[in-house]
Amino acid sequence: MLSPSDRSVEVEARIQDDRNAGVRLIWAVNPSARTVTEYGSRKRVRVPTDADTLDGQDAAPGCSARVAEQFE
């Protein structure tokens, strides 16, 4: 979950560090923008809509949540 004081440069650096460490799936939740950015494989980045469901894929099988629920 991102906080209002997080700078985008810092967030990108943390995401890159996690990816370099082998983290296979990252959900960056931005409550102020009401967005979730999903970082999957190195080339796969998506920003699902409120109507979409986040899926843990092979990183967290069986884990899922609707995007809209993250902002309730």
Stockholm file with secondary structure:
# STOCKHOLM 1.0

chainA/1-72         MLSPSDRSVEVEARIQDDRNAGVRLIWAVNPSARTVTEYGSRKRVRVPTDADTLDGQDAAPGCSARVAEQFE
#=GR chainA/1-72 SS CCCTTCCHHHHHHHHHHHHHTTCCCEEEEETTTTEEEEECSTTCEECCCTTSEEECTTTSTTCEEEGGGGGC
#=GC SS_cons        CCCTTCCHHHHHHHHHHHHHTTCCCEEEEETTTTEEEEECSTTCEECCCTTSEEECTTTSTTCEEEGGGGGC
//
